Amino acid sequence: MPLAQHIGAPASACVEVGDKVGRGQVIGAAKGFVSVPIHAPTSGEIVAVEARPHPSGNPLPAVVLRADGEDRWVDGLEPLDPATLDPDDIIEQIRLSGIVGMGGATFPAHVKLSPPPEKKINTLILNGVECEPYLTADHRLMLEETDRILEGIAVLQRVFPGINAAIGIEANKPDAIAHLQARCVGGDVDVVPLEVKYPQGAEKQLIKAITGREVPSGGLPMDIGVVVQNVGTVAAIADAVVRGLPLIERVCTVTGPAINESKNLRIRIGMPLSHLVDACGGLKEDPAKIIMGGPMMGTTQIALDVPTTRGTSGLLLLREQDVVLQAEGPCIRCARCVQACPAYLLPTTIAAYTRLDRFEEAEQYRALDCIECGCCSYSCPSAIPLVQTIRFAKSTILARKRSG
Amino acid sequence: MLAAILSLGSIGLTAAVALGFAAKKFAVEVDPRELAILEVLPSANCGACGYPGCAGYAKALVAGKVNPNQCPPGGAEVAEKIANILGVEVIFTEPEVAVVMCQGDNQKARNKFRYLGLIDCIAAQKLAGGPKVCPSGCLGLGTCVRACLFGAIEITAEGLAVINREKCTGCGQCVPVCPRQVIHMAPLSSAVHVLCNSHDKGAYVRKYCQVGCIGCQICKKTVPEAYQVESFLAKVVYEHSEEAVAAVAKCPTHCIRDFTEGYPDGSTFAASIVPVKSDAA
């Protein structure tokens, strides 16, 4: 169980080697506001607290749990009644349950739900868009676990009384649209069918598609009165508040041409990727590329021995012939990246300034507004690593701002 | 025609008078010694002296704030000239050169993945800690090459930075830009170096590099005063650099190298070089 599973400060281990823990017990304590606790996915014994391989590619602090097979719940997890709770208590319960954005970005949910008082939230958008190609986890969740999602919406309506709720679903999932429309008849939740395009799962793009409102540069959705949550996050909120269960499970799509059987699995968070592969009938051939998440924004993995995290929305295994291995060529100024950019940036210009170490200019061209969706790299006929270059610019600009 | 000559001529005359007046009235007194020093300095503006460019250093010298030995590119020759101009005694310091403490190129050190990204070591290091299995070896993507103002660093065809000891002025600009801190400054006079930067245990090093230091202590046993072994990595004690030669042949992984014989892997410096800076985008 890696201790860094969300955006923000990683949790710090609060168990020691030899401790026996129950399923759902806190094993990593949150440090700071933008942080959440980490829970044991099953019962067992702690065998190590040390740096272990992490999806980021570097070994990071982790708690290693050996399952005892009993899968015994820890005592003291009580369901709550959202109807009698204060909004603040609900948000606290969401924080204690370790809920983060389940689309893959893993931003702690309680932070999004705690806007400063001067910002009035009037719209809740549920993201059922499915962030990336290949992934179908949210689609199955909407079809099979509609009750959890609707319970979660009810909890959030308690947090923000009188809020307008809408679920955005792309038109390539007509069954999910029909199913949810049937379930929401007469209710106060709109089901909004959307055109199929990428990157609509990014919250700023989704808000524009549903409400027509645009989040200002450098701003947050709360600046225009909107909160966006993934359908998976909302289902997890229902579990946390209505059933008192912490976030230890998620739905993960295992797919790609190199796997024998593509499946959507309900996984315990922390399972190694190799177990997911085994559950899907093993590999057809040695994968050329292992991607955790989707093909556009997912992180490429070095081996299958890394654990899943709260943000593991998918595992994609590609063969040699599916991967473009092209050496970088010169920019031919075709501007396909400019056309592709959903944030209306000039990716090639930002990348050119970055290569010259001219980060002030890169910032003037709004490098920090890049959402790292990968469209520019995907569209580039010269295989220029645009996203990596812009990410490099972003991290350098932010590091310079911090150091003053 | 005449009007044009008259009007332009009068504008020219007025401007000439004004400029002449300003040149006398607002002239800045420059110490002639400062100009003389600027003449002898290498004009590389590398910043190795700690001042903003050669002019800043010249100013500091004239103000007596600094000893004339602070210009590594200029070396002893320039220091002596400056001392003559200023009429002071120069304290000579041992000239230094930068050394890449690694021989693990793409043939000798294992990679953990194929890297097809931005040709820059700092960017590569941010992706899963860089493509090399070794956590501290040279990535060979040329960030140091771009930092070097004297063209002293090149990347071999197998992806290893090598420093030309004749061209290197010891300014140290390449040292802080390396994300793996693989470049160290060492006295020019000592030609023997342990070319490894990994503090991993020998068993790990053997798994990922054929030419890494495994901390076996053989060098230290051969010439005790010339080697130090700290956390599984041997280092030459540069005061005893001459004695250190005795252990070169004893090193089981051949990571101790004597630069008087040439560059690592026996190649000459002019070995095939890949272009480092791509002009794409």
HADDOCK unambig.tbl for C-alpha pairs under 7 A between the chains (distance, minus, plus):
assign (segid A and resid 56 and name CA) (segid B and resid 128 and name CA) 5.81 0.50 0.50
assign (segid A and resid 57 and name CA) (segid B and resid 128 and name CA) 3.83 0.50 0.50
assign (segid A and resid 57 and name CA) (segid B and resid 129 and name CA) 6.68 0.50 0.50
assign (segid A and resid 58 and name CA) (segid B and resid 128 and name CA) 5.34 0.50 0.50
assign (segid A and resid 58 and name CA) (segid B and resid 129 and name CA) 6.00 0.50 0.50
assign (segid A and resid 302 and name CA) (segid B and resid 112 and name CA) 6.88 0.50 0.50
assign (segid A and resid 302 and name CA) (segid B and resid 113 and name CA) 6.59 0.50 0.50
assign (segid A and resid 327 and name CA) (segid B and resid 116 and name CA) 6.85 0.50 0.50
assign (segid A and resid 329 and name CA) (segid B and resid 280 and name CA) 6.18 0.50 0.50
assign (segid A and resid 330 and name CA) (segid B and resid 279 and name CA) 6.56 0.50 0.50
assign (segid A and resid 330 and name CA) (segid B and resid 280 and name CA) 3.73 0.50 0.50
assign (segid A and resid 330 and name CA) (segid B and resid 281 and name CA) 5.92 0.50 0.50
assign (segid A and resid 331 and name CA) (segid B and resid 280 and name CA) 5.15 0.50 0.50
assign (segid A and resid 331 and name CA) (segid B and resid 281 and name CA) 4.40 0.50 0.50
assign (segid A and resid 348 and name CA) (segid B and resid 281 and name CA) 6.14 0.50 0.50
assign (segid A and resid 351 and name CA) (segid B and resid 281 and name CA) 6.96 0.50 0.50
assign (segid A and resid 352 and name CA) (segid B and resid 281 and name CA) 5.29 0.50 0.50
assign (segid A and resid 385 and name CA) (segid B and resid 117 and name CA) 5.51 0.50 0.50
assign (segid A and resid 385 and name CA) (segid B and resid 118 and name CA) 6.05 0.50 0.50
assign (segid A and resid 389 and name CA) (segid B and resid 118 and name CA) 6.43 0.50 0.50
assign (segid A and resid 392 and name CA) (segid B and resid 123 and name CA) 6.03 0.50 0.50
